[in-house]
Amino acid sequence: QVEVVESGGGLVQPGGSTKLSCTVSAGAIASNNIGWYRQAIGNQSELVAVTINRRNTNYADIVKGRFTISRDNAKNTLYLKMDSLKPEETAVYYCRVYWNWRISWGQGTQVTVSS
């Protein structure tokens, strides 16, 4: 079982920025498929950004140019920097990792974009 723990959510003003962290079990940060999803109340879960094969990152069109994935392998941590946030991006943000032939999810972290 891979441990996945997100942190960094909270209240952000429209147009503001925040950075989420996802810490995973040792080794899992090397996953070929690791990324971020979000789910707003009443909506289905949607892809935000995912890194494939440790080098290619795919971003949802609506976040391109505003969100950035990065990682610190020594800390087994994946980050999601989010800029120019919009109220409609209020959601629970989840980290998802594929490792040892199984998909693991974190518990999610709430991001609320509101003035």
C-alpha positions in Angstrom: 0.0 0.0 0.0 1.4 3.4 -1.0 0.9 6.2 1.4 -0.3 9.4 -0.2 -0.7 12.6 1.8 -1.7 16.0 0.4 -1.3 19.3 2.2 -1.3 23.0 1.5 -4.9 23.7 0.8 -6.9 26.5 2.3 -8.6 29.8 1.5 -7.1 31.8 -1.4 -8.4 35.1 -2.9 -9.4 35.2 -6.6 -6.3 35.8 -8.6 -4.1 34.5 -5.8 -1.7 31.6 -5.6 -1.0 28.6 -3.5 1.1 25.5 -3.6 0.0 22.0 -2.8 2.2 19.2 -1.7 1.8 15.4 -2.1 4.2 13.2 -0.1 4.3 9.6 -1.0 5.9 6.4 0.3 9.6 6.2 -0.4 10.2 5.2 -4.0 6.8 6.0 -5.3 7.8 9.4 -6.4 9.6 7.7 -9.3 6.2 6.6 -10.6 5.7 6.8 -14.3 2.2 8.2 -13.7 1.7 10.6 -10.8 -0.5 13.7 -10.8 -3.3 15.9 -9.5 -7.0 15.7 -9.8 -9.8 17.8 -8.3 -13.4 17.5 -7.6 -15.8 20.3 -6.9 -19.1 19.8 -5.1 -21.7 18.4 -7.6 -19.1 17.7 -10.2 -17.1 14.7 -11.4 -13.4 14.4 -10.7 -11.3 16.0 -13.3 -7.6 15.8 -14.3 -5.6 18.9 -13.4 -2.1 17.8 -14.3 -0.2 14.5 -14.6 3.4 13.6 -15.2 3.9 10.6 -17.5 7.2 8.6 -17.7 8.8 11.0 -15.2 9.3 13.7 -17.8 6.2 14.6 -19.8 3.5 16.6 -17.9 0.0 17.0 -19.3 -2.1 19.9 -18.0 -5.8 20.4 -18.4 -6.4 23.1 -21.0 -8.1 25.3 -18.4 -5.0 25.4 -16.2 -2.2 25.6 -18.8 0.0 28.5 -18.1 -1.2 29.0 -14.6 -0.5 25.7 -12.8 2.9 24.0 -12.6 3.9 20.5 -11.4 7.3 20.0 -9.8 8.9 17.4 -7.6 11.6 16.9 -5.0 12.7 13.3 -5.2 14.7 13.5 -2.0 11.6 14.4 -0.1 9.3 12.0 -2.0 7.1 15.0 -2.7 5.2 16.2 -5.7 4.0 19.8 -5.8 1.3 21.7 -7.6 1.8 25.5 -7.9 -1.4 27.2 -8.8 -1.5 30.9 -9.9 -4.3 33.2 -10.9 -6.8 31.0 -9.2 -10.5 31.4 -10.0 -13.5 30.9 -7.7 -14.7 28.1 -9.9 -11.5 26.2 -9.1 -12.7 25.7 -5.6 -12.5 22.0 -5.0 -10.9 19.1 -3.2 -7.6 18.4 -4.8 -6.3 14.9 -4.8 -3.0 13.4 -5.6 -3.0 10.1 -7.5 0.0 7.8 -8.0 0.4 4.6 -9.9 3.0 2.3 -8.3 3.6 -1.4 -7.9 0.7 -2.1 -10.3 -1.9 -0.3 -8.3 -3.4 3.2 -8.1 -3.3 5.0 -4.8 -5.1 8.2 -3.8 -4.6 10.7 -1.0 -7.4 11.9 1.2 -7.5 15.3 -0.6 -6.9 18.8 0.4 -9.6 21.6 0.1 -8.8 24.7 -1.9 -11.4 27.5 -1.6 -11.0 30.4 -3.9 -13.1 33.3 -2.5 -12.9 36.9 -1.4 
